[in-house]
Amino acid sequence: MNIRDIFQRELAGECISLTDPEYPEIAALIAEAQRITAEMNNGYRAPAEVRALFTRLTGVAVDESFALLPPFYTDFGKNIRVGKNVFINHACEFMDRGGITIGDGALIGPKVNLVTINHPLDPATRRSTYCKPITIGKGVWLGAGVSVMPGVTIGENAVVAANAVVTRDVPDNTVVGGIPARFIRHIEFSGSETSR
């Protein structure tokens, strides 16, 4: 096996044990993410510096319209993809080993948790992990303290109310809230830019 094999297996949702012979490759990238986020979170960073550090963290260049307010935390970093005009507020935690994709124009509130990783219920294998991706659609607004669980897709223009825990997919153009998050209402568009 090579380094790509373990990441392909993980992205495919395979349960990965800490004793897997290829796990040190994951551990090395976890350590790299910790170094980069420590650099990002240590003192003031100008927006261009934050973008440069985020690019190092993910391995993919971000658009100049991308904005993030540190501190920011991640367990991996290499599986985060963000579109244009994305804003990530402070103190967010992205556990991205399963893959996190954030569409254009999304607003991520403070202290949002995006969690793509889980553990088996069986105590004998509980230290192992398996992953499912999270997709945040274009124009989504995640309120403060929202937690999105593995495998969830949040549809375009949806709004997730503060402190909600999202365990199921959210349809386009809807508002959800609560624990677990449930449908509240549909979003109506007036046609003006200020209402979108």
Secondary structure, 3 states (H helix, E strand, C coil): CCHHHHHHHHHCCCCECCCCCCHHHHHHHHHHHHHHHHHHHCCCCCHHHHHHHHHHHHCCCCCCCCEECCCEEECCCCCEEECCCCEECCCEEEECCCCEEECCCCEECCCCEEECEECCCCCCCCCCEEECCEEECCCCEECCCCEECCCCEECCCCEECCCCEECCCECCCEEEECCCCEEEEECCCCCCHHHC
